[in-house]
Amino acid sequence: MIKITLPDGSVREFAQGVTPMDVAKSISEGLARNVISASFNGTAIETTTELTTDGTLILYTWNDADGKKAFWHSTSHVMAQALEEMYPGIKLTIGPAIDNGFYYDVDFGDKKITDGDFKAIEDRVLEIAREKHEFKMRSATKAEALELYKGNEYKTELIQNLEDGTITFCDHSTFTDLCRGGHIPNTGIIKAMKILSVAGAYWRGDEKNKQLTRVYGISFPKQKDLTDYLELLEEAKRRDHRKLGKELDLFHFSQKVGQGLPLWLPKGAALRDRLEQFLKKAQKKAGYEQVVTPHIGQKELYVTSGHYAKYGADSFQPIHTPAEGEEFLLKPMNCPHHCEIYNARPWSYKDLPKRYAEFGTVYRYEQSGELHGLTRVRGFTQDDAHIFCTPDQLDTEFKNVIDLVLYVFGSLGFENFTAQVSVRDLSNPDKYIGSVENWEKAENAIISAAKDKGLNYVIEAGEAAFYGPKLDFMVKDALGRSWQLGTIQVDYNLPERFDLSYKGSDNELHRPVMIHRAPFGSMERFIAILLEHTGGNFPLWLMPEQAIILSLSEKYENYAKKVSELLEIHEIRALIDNRNETIGKKIREAETKKFPFMLIVGEEEEKNGTISVRRHGDAGKSNETMTTEQFAALVNDEIAKTLKQF
């Protein structure tokens, strides 16, 4: 008999050779009908895999992330089979599941795949699926594997890096693929499938290697799920921050300036400034002091911090000065500079905590293929702050930062989020710097604070920064997509590397603890996500212009100016559209530009000292007539409801 531990902690005994599906049936027939994959002791397995030792078993359905992963990985096998049948002579490489669907990298040789081919491939995939072929794993020797793929240099390269006894294949129908495992029971579960796009991809991500064709797809157990997903994709296209940024005149990219280096237009710069002032006001209340550091630093600074070892090879190359052997780097992080600010003078425990904040621009050389609008750039501004405190102050300071992050989210409409405690990967200690003791203290401090603040959190191994664990906030946007926004990190390592100290009550020198925090993360990425979350309809307090005044004709230009001046007194941002155009065209253009309010002025309004108020998106509804003062009160009341108090 073997003992199987289930996720709820219960332990059940079964005969050797029991399968995950057998275990599911022993729990309930309903569960058995829905189970599509499993993991045993952390390794993905099939529902038909025989279990022969004690261990922990997790059963997955389509509703689990790992269930979807198995579903999509299995579909990539079926798509690969269809591609081999339809394009004889192609060379398959790898086909993993990704966050939404899967891809397969293929060397098509002199053949080409276009959008016009997608439907035929999809139809063949579904034909194979309906035949309900089982996915079966089998072991193979290295010699057998090399023989099977003797004409495929990509698979051969993968096999050469494997050891005998670790090589497995997955068979279904007439198709075989090199695979570690983790599949659904049979192809019949796949009811809907769509090829989303094709793109170029270098073998193993190396630009020196041959460029392959990456075929992206997605699949579902119901046709309705695919229909809903495609509708979601269309909405995502409408909300694409690159599209909205252009429509709203927020930012621009220039090839002459360089890839991944955004230019902020006046409206975008004003938007950034409002976000900065919003956070600076809250930071001032929380006791932060503003600092400014240069965009470059001597190479030795980043060698000391450890950033050069981690980012140096993949970042911008050193800047050489006329002085012999002198090298500077574009700064990849602000924290080393802040450590040196702390080191500018001696401190007592009575002086701590010290909280230094900076909107500091940093630079990372991202590969051109990884750049994406504002979400992946080469120069970005972090809303960075570093707190230097005593160990006794750590818990309070960390919780105060959590409060600040929650204030930011609440004021910007991010209400659906979870917290992720990102800790070390214990199996890969070389990824990290610092002592095990310091890591344990830092990880325990974060978990304790998350518990005390009542956060809905999960612990993710291997997601820590190289110098310390962190608390990341994973936010779901209006389309249900998850983004990492806001991070808080506990660091015992940089204070050691920079020899930071303070004099304690015992008159001895002690090492401070350092907290890194950035509620926005980077201004660029945050604005991109906020654009897509709101569809460009920012919270009223943040909008570049909160209203546009539309005059019915040029005769009412003076009255429009008077209304504008009155709104300015109430600190309401408004533009005037006094063009010789029809009011219908002005309204349509104002809707496109996302103005929250359209204030229409004509003969009646001028005579009565009023404005006709139309809200964005209120087509078909009657306009409201009110005075400028009443409108100002309306705007300020709505802002007060959304802009939280800190």
VENKAFEN-V869323 format. One record per residue. N is the residue number from 1. SS is DSSP state (~ for helix, > for strand, _ for the rest). PSI is psi in whole degrees, -180 to 180 (* if undefined). OMEGA is omega in radians with two decimals (none if undefined). Layout:
# VENKAFEN-V869323
((N	SS	PSI	OMEGA) (N	SS	PSI	OMEGA))
This chain:
# VENKAFEN-V869323
((1	_	149	3.06) (2	>	154	-3.13) (3	>	125	-3.13) (4	>	120	3.10) (5	>	128	-3.13) (6	_	164	-3.07) (7	_	-28	3.14) (8	_	3	3.11) (9	_	-10	-3.14) (10	_	151	-3.12) (11	>	129	3.12) (12	>	148	3.12) (13	>	137	3.12) (14	>	161	3.04) (15	_	148	3.07) (16	_	142	-3.12) (17	_	-1	3.08) (18	>	146	3.13) (19	>	161	3.05) (20	~	-36	3.12) (21	~	-38	3.07) (22	~	-43	3.14) (23	~	-44	3.13) (24	~	-43	3.14) (25	~	-33	3.13) (26	~	-21	3.13) (27	~	-53	3.08) (28	_	149	3.11) (29	~	-34	3.12) (30	~	-43	3.10) (31	~	-43	-3.12) (32	~	-36	3.14) (33	~	-26	-3.03) (34	~	-15	-3.12) (35	_	131	-3.14) (36	_	-15	3.08) (37	>	179	-3.08) (38	>	168	2.96) (39	>	146	-3.14) (40	>	120	-3.07) (41	_	40	3.06) (42	_	0	-3.13) (43	>	132	3.12) (44	>	133	3.13) (45	>	174	3.08) (46	_	162	3.11) (47	_	-13	3.14) (48	_	1	-3.13) (49	_	132	3.12) (50	>	131	-3.13) (51	>	130	-3.05) (52	_	-5	-3.14) (53	_	166	3.02) (54	_	150	3.09) (55	>	180	-3.13) (56	>	127	-3.09) (57	>	133	3.02) (58	>	128	3.12) (59	>	135	-3.07) (60	>	140	2.99) (61	_	179	3.11) (62	_	-28	-3.10) (63	_	-10	3.11) (64	_	145	3.13) (65	~	-41	-3.14) (66	~	-27	3.04) (67	~	-45	3.08) (68	~	-40	-3.14) (69	~	-46	3.12) (70	~	-39	-3.13) (71	~	-48	-3.08) (72	~	-37	3.09) (73	~	-40	3.10) (74	~	-41	3.13) (75	~	-33	3.12) (76	~	-33	3.06) (77	~	-43	-3.12) (78	~	-41	3.11) (79	~	-39	3.12) (80	~	-40	3.09) (81	~	-46	3.14) (82	~	-41	-3.14) (83	~	-42	3.12) (84	~	-39	3.13) (85	~	-41	-3.02) (86	~	-21	3.14) (87	_	74	-3.09) (88	_	140	3.09) (89	_	-6	3.10) (90	_	163	3.12) (91	>	120	3.11) (92	>	150	3.10) (93	_	-88	-3.13) (94	_	154	-3.12) (95	_	74	-3.08) (96	_	163	2.92) (97	>	148	3.06) (98	>	-173	-3.05) (99	_	-39	3.12) (100	_	86	3.10) (101	>	-139	-3.04) (102	>	172	2.96) (103	>	164	2.97) (104	>	127	3.08) (105	>	127	-3.01) (106	>	138	2.95) (107	>	104	-3.09) (108	_	-1	-3.13) (109	_	-126	-3.14) (110	_	6	3.11) (111	_	160	3.14) (112	_	148	3.06) (113	_	133	-3.12) (114	_	173	3.12) (115	~	-33	-3.11) (116	~	-16	3.13) (117	~	-13	-2.98) (118	~	-46	-3.03) (119	~	-43	-3.12) (120	~	-38	3.11) (121	~	-44	3.13) (122	~	-43	-3.14) (123	~	-41	-3.14) (124	~	-40	3.09) (125	~	-46	-3.11) (126	~	-32	3.04) (127	~	-47	3.12) (128	~	-42	-3.12) (129	~	-43	-3.08) (130	~	-18	3.13) (131	_	-6	3.03) (132	_	50	3.09) (133	_	135	3.09) (134	>	146	3.01) (135	_	122	-3.09) (136	>	130	3.10) (137	>	146	3.03) (138	>	152	3.11) (139	>	156	3.10) (140	_	153	3.06) (141	_	164	3.11) (142	~	-39	-3.14) (143	~	-42	3.13) (144	~	-42	-3.13) (145	~	-44	3.13) (146	~	-36	3.12) (147	~	-42	-3.13) (148	~	-38	-3.05) (149	_	30	-3.05) (150	_	-19	3.09) (151	_	3	-3.08) (152	_	99	-3.07) (153	~	-22	-3.12) (154	~	-51	3.10) (155	~	-37	3.13) (156	~	-41	3.12) (157	~	-41	3.11) (158	~	-44	-3.09) (159	~	-37	-3.13) (160	~	-28	-3.13) (161	_	4	3.14) (162	_	159	3.14) (163	_	150	3.02) (164	_	138	-3.13) (165	_	-10	-3.14) (166	_	2	-3.03) (167	_	126	3.14) (168	>	153	3.06) (169	>	155	3.00) (170	>	128	3.13) (171	>	140	2.89) (172	>	145	-3.10) (173	_	-129	3.12) (174	_	12	-2.98) (175	>	141	3.08) (176	>	139	3.10) (177	>	144	3.01) (178	>	126	-3.01) (179	_	145	3.11) (180	_	-21	3.14) (181	_	177	-3.12) (182	_	69	-3.08) (183	_	164	3.04) (184	_	165	-3.06) (185	_	-44	-3.12) (186	>	166	-3.06) (187	~	-20	-3.06) (188	~	-19	3.14) (189	~	-21	-3.12) (190	_	111	-3.06) (191	_	-20	-3.10) (192	>	141	-3.10) (193	>	143	-3.13) (194	>	132	2.95) (195	>	125	-3.03) (196	>	-40	-3.09) (197	>	169	2.94) (198	>	150	-3.13) (199	>	164	3.05) (200	>	145	3.11) (201	>	128	3.12) (202	>	142	3.09) (203	~	124	-3.13) (204	~	23	3.07) (205	~	14	-3.08) (206	_	120	-3.09) (207	_	-16	3.11) (208	_	-17	-3.12) (209	_	172	-3.13) (210	_	144	3.08) (211	>	128	3.13) (212	>	177	3.03) (213	>	123	3.12) (214	>	118	-3.14) (215	>	114	-3.13) (216	>	138	3.08) (217	>	173	3.06) (218	>	154	-3.11) (219	>	163	-3.08) (220	>	158	3.09) (221	_	-6	3.10) (222	_	144	3.10) (223	~	-36	-3.13) (224	~	-36	3.13) (225	~	-40	3.11) (226	~	-44	3.13) (227	~	-46	3.13) (228	~	-41	-3.12) (229	~	-42	-3.14) (230	~	-35	3.06) (231	~	-39	3.10) (232	~	-39	3.10) (233	~	-41	3.12) (234	~	-40	3.09) (235	~	-38	3.11) (236	~	-37	3.09) (237	~	-41	3.13) (238	~	-30	-3.10) (239	~	1	-3.10) (240	_	125	-3.04) (241	~	-26	3.11) (242	~	-40	3.10) (243	~	-49	-3.11) (244	~	-37	3.13) (245	~	-36	3.10) (246	~	-44	-3.12) (247	~	-35	-3.07) (248	_	5	3.10) (249	_	49	-3.09) (250	_	-44	-3.09) (251	>	168	-3.06) (252	>	149	3.03) (253	_	139	-3.13) (254	_	130	3.09) (255	_	-32	3.13) (256	_	-35	3.08) (257	_	-43	3.11) (258	_	150	3.13) (259	_	142	3.04) (260	_	15	-3.13) (261	_	90	-3.04) (262	_	145	3.01) (263	>	124	-3.11) (264	>	121	3.11) (265	_	167	-3.05) (266	~	-45	-3.13) (267	~	-39	3.11) (268	~	-39	3.12) (269	~	-39	3.11) (270	~	-39	3.10) (271	~	-47	3.10) (272	~	-44	-3.10) (273	~	-39	3.12) (274	~	-40	3.08) (275	~	-43	3.13) (276	~	-47	-3.10) (277	~	-36	3.08) (278	~	-48	-3.11) (279	~	-37	3.13) (280	~	-39	3.13) (281	~	-44	3.13) (282	~	-40	-3.14) (283	~	-39	3.13) (284	~	-42	3.10) (285	~	-32	-3.09) (286	_	4	3.04) (287	_	19	3.09) (288	_	150	3.04) (289	>	134	-3.10) (290	>	135	3.08) (291	_	165	3.10) (292	_	132	3.13) (293	_	158	-3.08) (294	_	165	-3.13) (295	_	-9	3.14) (296	>	165	3.06) (297	>	159	3.12) (298	>	145	-3.13) (299	~	-39	-3.09) (300	~	-32	3.12) (301	~	-44	-3.08) (302	~	-21	2.98) (303	~	-44	3.12) (304	~	-44	-3.08) (305	~	-23	-3.09) (306	_	-7	-3.11) (307	~	-32	-3.12) (308	~	-41	-3.14) (309	~	-32	-3.07) (310	~	-35	-3.06) (311	~	-17	-2.96) (312	~	-50	-3.06) (313	~	-29	-3.07) (314	~	12	-3.09) (315	_	-175	3.08) (316	_	146	-3.08) (317	_	155	-3.11) (318	_	150	3.06) (319	>	119	-3.13) (320	>	132	3.13) (321	_	171	3.09) (322	_	-22	-3.13) (323	_	138	-3.11) (324	_	124	3.05) (325	_	5	-3.12) (326	_	126	-3.11) (327	>	139	3.04) (328	>	158	3.06) (329	>	146	2.88) (330	>	132	-2.98) (331	_	129	3.09) (332	_	-19	-3.11) (333	_	155	3.12) (334	_	-21	-2.96) (335	~	-38	3.12) (336	~	-37	3.12) (337	~	-40	-3.13) (338	~	-33	3.05) (339	~	-40	3.14) (340	~	-29	3.02) (341	~	-44	3.09) (342	~	-38	-3.09) (343	_	-1	-3.06) (344	_	-17	-3.13) (345	_	160	3.10) (346	_	152	-3.12) (347	_	152	3.02) (348	>	160	3.08) (349	~	-25	3.13) (350	~	-22	-3.12) (351	~	-17	-3.03) (352	_	152	0.12) (353	_	153	2.96) (354	>	129	-3.10) (355	>	107	-3.13) (356	>	128	-3.13) (357	>	146	-3.14) (358	>	137	2.91) (359	>	87	-2.98) (360	>	131	3.14) (361	>	132	-3.13) (362	>	166	-3.01) (363	>	131	3.05) (364	_	137	3.14) (365	_	88	3.08) (366	_	145	3.09) (367	_	144	-3.05) (368	~	-36	-3.13) (369	~	-15	-3.12) (370	~	-10	-3.14) (371	_	141	-3.11) (372	>	100	3.10) (373	_	-131	3.11) (374	_	-11	-3.05) (375	_	-22	3.10) (376	>	103	-3.05) (377	_	175	-3.14) (378	_	-17	3.05) (379	>	124	-3.10) (380	>	156	-3.08) (381	>	122	3.12) (382	>	141	3.01) (383	>	68	-2.94) (384	>	145	2.95) (385	>	149	3.12) (386	>	128	-3.12) (387	>	128	3.08) (388	>	117	-3.03) (389	>	170	3.06) (390	_	159	3.10) (391	~	-34	3.14) (392	~	-25	-3.11) (393	~	-11	-3.00) (394	~	-48	-3.06) (395	~	-47	-3.13) (396	~	-45	-3.12) (397	~	-41	-3.14) (398	~	-43	3.14) (399	~	-35	3.09) (400	~	-37	3.10) (401	~	-39	3.07) (402	~	-45	3.12) (403	~	-41	3.14) (404	~	-44	3.13) (405	~	-44	-3.13) (406	~	-34	3.07) (407	~	-45	3.12) (408	~	-48	-3.13) (409	~	-44	-3.11) (410	~	-38	-3.11) (411	~	-16	-3.08) (412	_	8	3.01) (413	_	16	3.06) (414	_	97	-3.02) (415	_	-18	-3.07) (416	_	101	-3.11) (417	>	159	2.99) (418	>	162	3.11) (419	>	142	3.14) (420	>	118	3.05) (421	>	109	-3.06) (422	>	112	-3.07) (423	>	180	-3.11) (424	_	158	2.87) (425	_	103	-3.04) (426	_	-20	-3.14) (427	_	-5	-3.11) (428	_	65	-3.05) (429	~	-21	-3.11) (430	~	-14	3.12) (431	~	-15	-2.92) (432	_	157	3.07) (433	_	157	3.09) (434	_	168	-3.06) (435	_	155	3.08) (436	~	-39	-3.13) (437	~	-45	3.14) (438	~	-38	3.11) (439	~	-43	-3.13) (440	~	-42	3.12) (441	~	-45	-3.10) (442	~	-44	-3.13) (443	~	-42	3.13) (444	~	-36	3.13) (445	~	-41	-3.12) (446	~	-46	-3.14) (447	~	-41	3.13) (448	~	-45	-3.13) (449	~	-41	3.13) (450	~	-40	3.11) (451	~	-48	-3.07) (452	~	-32	-3.13) (453	_	0	3.10) (454	_	28	-3.13) (455	_	145	2.98) (456	_	102	-2.99) (457	>	158	3.02) (458	>	158	3.11) (459	>	125	-3.12) (460	>	113	3.11) (461	>	141	3.07) (462	_	-1	-3.09) (463	_	5	3.14) (464	_	158	2.96) (465	>	162	-3.05) (466	_	-20	-3.09) (467	_	-4	3.14) (468	>	160	3.08) (469	_	168	-3.09) (470	>	164	3.02) (471	>	111	3.13) (472	>	143	3.10) (473	>	119	-3.10) (474	>	110	-3.02) (475	>	136	3.02) (476	>	131	-3.13) (477	_	-174	-3.06) (478	_	-20	3.12) (479	_	6	3.12) (480	_	8	3.12) (481	_	145	-3.09) (482	>	133	3.12) (483	>	146	3.02) (484	>	115	-3.14) (485	>	126	3.12) (486	>	130	-3.14) (487	>	145	3.07) (488	>	129	-3.06) (489	>	140	3.05) (490	>	130	-2.99) (491	>	113	3.00) (492	_	-8	-2.97) (493	~	-47	-3.14) (494	~	-39	3.05) (495	~	-34	3.08) (496	~	-46	-3.06) (497	~	-31	3.13) (498	_	6	3.10) (499	_	47	3.12) (500	_	147	-3.10) (501	_	165	2.96) (502	>	157	3.14) (503	>	123	-3.11) (504	_	180	3.13) (505	_	-18	3.10) (506	_	6	3.13) (507	_	15	3.08) (508	_	158	3.10) (509	>	136	3.13) (510	>	162	-3.12) (511	_	128	3.08) (512	_	162	2.97) (513	>	145	-3.10) (514	>	132	3.03) (515	>	126	3.01) (516	>	138	3.07) (517	>	146	3.11) (518	>	95	-3.12) (519	_	-40	3.08) (520	_	-34	-3.01) (521	_	-88	2.94) (522	>	145	-3.11) (523	~	-40	-3.10) (524	~	-54	-3.09) (525	~	-40	-3.13) (526	~	-45	-3.13) (527	~	-37	3.10) (528	~	-47	-3.12) (529	~	-40	3.12) (530	~	-39	3.09) (531	~	-47	-3.09) (532	~	-34	3.11) (533	~	-42	-3.07) (534	~	-10	-3.04) (535	_	23	-3.12) (536	_	-8	3.09) (537	_	77	-3.09) (538	_	162	2.97) (539	_	145	-3.01) (540	_	-37	-3.10) (541	_	-19	-3.05) (542	_	-15	-3.04) (543	_	138	3.08) (544	_	-48	2.99) (545	_	133	-3.08) (546	_	-17	-3.14) (547	>	157	2.99) (548	>	133	-3.11) (549	>	119	-3.08) (550	>	112	3.13) (551	>	140	-3.11) (552	_	-26	3.04) (553	_	173	-3.11) (554	~	-19	-3.13) (555	~	-23	-3.03) (556	~	21	-3.12) (557	~	-43	-3.12) (558	~	-39	3.12) (559	~	-38	3.09) (560	~	-41	3.11) (561	~	-38	3.12) (562	~	-43	3.10) (563	~	-43	3.14) (564	~	-42	-3.14) (565	~	-39	3.12) (566	~	-40	3.12) (567	~	-37	3.14) (568	~	-36	3.08) (569	~	-36	3.14) (570	_	11	3.11) (571	_	39	3.05) (572	_	128	-3.06) (573	_	122	-3.10) (574	>	148	3.03) (575	>	164	3.06) (576	>	130	3.00) (577	>	100	-3.08) (578	_	23	-3.11) (579	_	157	3.11) (580	_	66	3.14) (581	_	163	3.10) (582	_	152	-3.14) (583	~	-31	3.11) (584	~	-44	3.13) (585	~	-40	3.12) (586	~	-42	-3.13) (587	~	-45	-3.14) (588	~	-43	-3.14) (589	~	-36	3.10) (590	~	-36	3.08) (591	~	-45	3.14) (592	~	-37	-3.11) (593	_	3	3.02) (594	_	26	3.08) (595	_	127	-3.12) (596	_	-36	-3.12) (597	>	141	2.98) (598	>	124	-3.10) (599	>	108	-3.05) (600	>	130	-3.13) (601	>	135	3.12) (602	_	-153	-3.05) (603	~	-48	-3.10) (604	~	-44	-3.10) (605	~	-43	-3.14) (606	~	-41	-3.11) (607	~	-38	-3.06) (608	~	-1	-3.12) (609	_	39	-3.09) (610	_	-179	3.01) (611	>	151	3.09) (612	>	115	-2.95) (613	>	126	3.09) (614	>	130	3.13) (615	>	152	3.05) (616	_	132	3.10) (617	_	5	-3.09) (618	_	41	3.12) (619	_	135	3.12) (620	_	-13	3.13) (621	_	152	3.13) (622	_	143	3.08) (623	_	152	3.08) (624	>	136	3.08) (625	>	130	-3.14) (626	>	168	3.06) (627	_	165	3.10) (628	~	-39	3.14) (629	~	-39	3.10) (630	~	-40	3.11) (631	~	-42	3.12) (632	~	-41	3.11) (633	~	-39	3.11) (634	~	-47	-3.13) (635	~	-48	-3.10) (636	~	-33	3.09) (637	~	-42	3.13) (638	~	-37	3.10) (639	~	-42	-3.13) (640	~	-32	-3.14) (641	~	-31	-3.07) (642	~	-34	-3.11) (643	_	104	-3.05) (644	_	161	3.06) (645	_	142	3.12) (646	_	*	none))
